[in-house]
Amino acid sequence: MKGFIDVFSDEKIKGWIYNPETPGTPVSLDLLVDGGKVGSVTADKFRKDLHASGMGNGEHGFEYLPETGLGGRHVRLVEPATGFVLLDRLIRLPSKVIADAEEANDQPVKLVIAGFEHSGTTLVSDIIRNSLVYDSGFECGFLLVNKPKDFKHCIPFYEMLIKGWGITPEDRDHILEADSLKDMYARLRLRSAFINPELELFDKTPQYMKHLKDVMTRGQTPKTIVMLRNPVRLFTSCRTRRPDEPVDVFLDRYNSYVKGFMKAYNSPKLRPNILPVYLEDLCEDQDAVAKRIYEFIGLEFSPDKLRLNSKFLNVRGKQISKDVAMKNKTALTEREIEQLDQKTLRINLG
């Protein structure tokens, strides 16, 4: 059983659930409030993002509008035949948080996630998405350009935007006609089929790390989480997707990201809005590190935020595993490990 909650508010619960063993049969869910059943909903609404992802006929979405408000109450959505729990949370009202934040400043985007490839950027995105305050598609890249019209030349992000955010080519053209970067994000939020337009949008683009000072300047100093990782383990992970990549090519890429990060981190103006997070630390001490992330972005943390139900295929499983970070070095030669130890730039967080 797979599923995801897109909207969770006092007035509406919206999401999807799919049983791959019976792809043509919609799943029904019981809604329990404070332990008692108050209704049920059948996931039979068509969603083009589910259909595009190969989930049967795509008719697995649902929307539940309670007769009375659910604020401050414990809400669960359960598939009665199997006991599968899609939702188990105390309801909060993210809309006020969003409204207050939007009124406070004029930033294009208020939260950015950057980092090395294979350093856990998508994992942290899912943890933040569980707040039901923020939502995002895959990679964006808007802050790599100065003006919306320049984004057409920002490859591969211009090409990736359609699939990564569930928009059409016409939607993309409309987004690029924006007057400002802030308007670009606003148009993307409304046009994307993958996100809830009622929530605050965040931008997860690992490559921002390489150009972090310019990115944060264009974004008017958004809160920025930068995912880091031990270079030997990082190269081991990269080998799974690029088995023939020479160590020198990896070193050039790794060191360019370190230089970009340190240039921003050493800026007295930018450092207060940068939170560096090592994937190894997150996997070793999940609650403490996730709580630090939530505090950094001004939200309250609870352990249920670590339950994973990713939209994306590069996050597997329902919980964080130490095995994700602690990749075995046996895929590397002794000479490669020696080169990594000697030639990688050091990250100084002091």
C-alpha positions, -999 to 999 in steps of 0.1 A, spaced: 0 0 0 13 34 -10 -1 69 -3 5 105 5 -13 134 23 -11 166 2 -34 188 23 -41 184 60 -60 213 75 -89 222 98 -113 222 68 -99 196 43 -78 164 40 -66 156 5 -42 130 -8 -39 96 -25 -36 59 -17 -29 30 -40 -27 -7 -36 -4 -21 -63 -18 -56 -58 -53 -44 -69 -44 -14 -92 -79 -12 -107 -97 -11 -73 -100 22 -54 -91 20 -17 -115 31 10 -104 48 42 -120 52 76 -116 86 93 -111 85 130 -112 116 152 -100 113 188 -104 75 185 -139 74 171 -150 68 135 -167 98 120 -168 90 83 -151 73 54 -137 83 20 -130 64 -12 -99 72 -32 -113 72 -67 -105 107 -81 -83 109 -112 -49 126 -108 -26 130 -138 5 129 -116 -5 94 -104 -13 82 -139 20 96 -152 38 77 -124 23 44 -135 -2 40 -107 -29 21 -125 -55 43 -141 -46 73 -119 -80 71 -101 -66 70 -66 -70 105 -53 -93 116 -25 -106 147 -8 -124 148 25 -143 178 38 -154 174 74 -187 187 85 -171 203 116 -136 217 121 -108 194 131 -85 219 147 -67 206 179 -80 170 174 -62 137 168 -70 125 133 -63 91 117 -70 77 82 -70 39 82 -76 13 56 -99 -10 76 -92 -44 59 -54 -43 65 -51 -17 92 -27 4 70 -25 39 85 -21 67 60 -25 96 85 -20 97 123 -15 133 135 -28 161 157 -42 187 133 -27 222 131 -35 252 110 -6 260 86 -24 287 68 -19 313 95 18 305 96 21 310 59 0 342 59 22 357 87 54 348 69 42 362 35 33 395 52 66 398 69 89 400 39 91 400 1 115 371 -5 110 351 -38 112 319 -17 116 315 21 133 281 23 161 265 1 177 231 4 211 226 -13 239 201 -10 261 175 -26 243 150 -48 235 118 -28 238 137 5 202 134 16 186 166 1 154 146 -10 153 129 24 153 162 42 127 175 18 104 147 28 110 154 65 101 191 60 71 182 38 57 163 67 52 196 85 23 202 62 34 238 61 58 235 32 56 216 -1 79 212 -31 84 194 -64 118 179 -74 146 203 -84 138 238 -95 169 260 -102 152 294 -104 178 311 -82 205 303 -107 193 331 -129 188 369 -124 157 372 -145 128 348 -154 135 351 -191 171 338 -185 158 305 -171 152 291 -206 190 288 -209 194 272 -175 200 236 -186 191 210 -173 166 227 -149 146 243 -177 140 208 -192 135 191 -159 108 215 -147 80 198 -166 85 163 -152 98 174 -118 69 197 -110 40 182 -130 35 211 -154 29 214 -191 51 232 -216 25 259 -217 26 262 -179 64 266 -182 60 294 -208 36 311 -185 60 309 -156 89 324 -176 67 354 -185 68 364 -148 81 399 -139 102 387 -110 117 356 -94 90 359 -67 63 358 -94 80 328 -110 76 308 -77 40 320 -73 31 309 -108 48 275 -103 30 269 -71 -4 275 -88 4 254 -119 22 224 -104 2 192 -102 26 178 -76 22 203 -48 -5 218 -26 -9 255 -36 -22 263 -2 12 255 14 44 275 13 67 264 -15 104 255 -8 131 250 -34 153 219 -32 181 222 -58 214 205 -48 234 225 -73 227 257 -54 256 247 -31 281 254 -58 268 290 -63 254 295 -28 264 331 -22 248 343 -54 218 321 -49 211 334 -14 216 370 -26 191 366 -54 167 349 -29 171 378 -4 187 355 21 162 327 25 167 301 52 191 276 36 198 240 46 230 226 31 234 188 31 269 175 36 285 141 36 318 123 41 336 125 7 346 88 6 310 77 13 297 103 -11 319 90 -39 309 54 -31 272 64 -36 281 83 -68 297 51 -81 263 33 -80 250 57 -107 283 66 -125 304 34 -122 330 46 -147 335 81 -133 372 88 -126 380 100 -91 395 132 -105 361 141 -121 344 136 -87 371 156 -69 366 186 -93 328 185 -87 331 180 -49 357 208 -44 337 232 -65 307 226 -42 329 231 -11 343 264 -24 308 277 -32 295 267 3 324 281 22 322 314 3 286 318 16 292 303 50 321 327 57 298 357 50 287 373 83 255 384 66 246 350 52 258 325 79 229 330 103 206 318 76 226 287 67 222 253 85 248 227 75 237 192 81 258 160 77 238 130 64 257 108 88 246 129 118 209 127 106 211 90 103 229 85 136 207 108 157 174 113 138 153 130 164 179 155 175 190 166 140 155 167 126 145 188 156 173 212 148 161 215 112 126 222 123 138 248 149 159 265 122 128 270 99 106 281 128 84 250 132 76 226 161 91 191 157 75 158 167 88 123 160 60 115 134 77 139 111 104 112 104 79 89 88 88 87 52 62 85 24 82 100 -5 68 113 -38 102 104 -54 118 72 -63 153 81 -49 139 78 -13 131 42 -3 115 28 28 94 43 55 121 53 79 156 67 79 183 39 78 219 42 89 228 21 59 219 50 37 248 71 50 273 44 59 280 32 24 306 4 22 340 15 9 347 -19 -8 335 -4 -41 367 18 -41 403 9 -45 429 18 -19 444 43 -44 410 60 -48 404 63 -11 439 78 -7 432 103 -34 400 113 -17 417 117 16 445 138 2 427 160 -24 393 169 -10 389 204 4 381 205 41 348 220 53 354 242 83 323 249 103 341 266 132 
